[in-house]
Amino acid sequence: MKEDHFFYVPDAGSLTELPFEEAMHAMRVLRLKSGDEIFLMDGVGNFYRAEITLTATRRCLYKIQEPLPQEQAWKGHIHLAIAPTKVMDRIEWMAEKSTEIGFDELSFLNCKFSERKVMRTVRLEKIIISAMKQSRKPWKPTLNQIVRFSDFISTPRTGQKFICHCYQEIPRKDFYTELQHCEPEDDEDITVLIGPEGDFSIDEVKMAIKNGYQSVSLGSSRLRTETAGLYAVMLSNLVNRCQ
């Protein structure tokens, strides 16, 4: 059975050439040539069936044969905001798996107990694109730079907003239960905050609650940051899954 080859090309429908890295992969790794069929994804919900028209030393041109718009498998806008771990491999793993499951936006929080205060997102961007192609999802999650916790929660956002934490002295509800109790007419957008290994500070939790975030728990187990992030995305996707 012939394998289909997918490439990420922003604005694929209005262009005729693969981006440089995708072109190098097509020609040097896959050994594709003029006349071969490929599939493009534009990151905003569309596949395109295309044919390679020219392969040169550093260029790969194509012609669109057929646009293939897709229906997203989940409703609303799922936004995960998380404190990055000291070891970036763990956040990269979470971003990869969350992309395979399906979500819309990833932000990073600089919290009081954060293990990492600065970060680069170039490698993470490549991992997300690779996960898009592997999972055959033509939607690219928005990737944001790290921001201060206070700045993030003070920014107006639509839909349901949650902060997950482990403090027994602050009343919490179960995250999944709260998602399920959403009324059909409610906004289906979801923003969920995940703290660092040492959790958010109590003051940060109280600050988020004052800014309209619901205090929730992810269950009785104490989860690592990246596990909690993936779990929150999975539950959000499950509840917002299109029937």
Buried (B, 14 or more C-beta within 10 A) or exposed (E): EEEEBBBBBEEBEEBEBBBEEBBBBBBEEEEBEEEBBBBBBBBEBBBBBBBBEEBEEEEBBBEBEEBEEBEBEBBBBBBBBBBBBEEBEBBBBBBBBBBBBBBBBBBBBBBBEBBBEEBEBEEBBEBBBEBBBEBEBBBBBBBBEBBEBBEBBEEEBEBBBBBBBBBEEEEBEEBBEBBEEBEEEEEBBBBBBBBBBBBBBEEBBBBBBEBEBBBBBBEEEEBEBBBBBBBBBBBBBEBBEEE
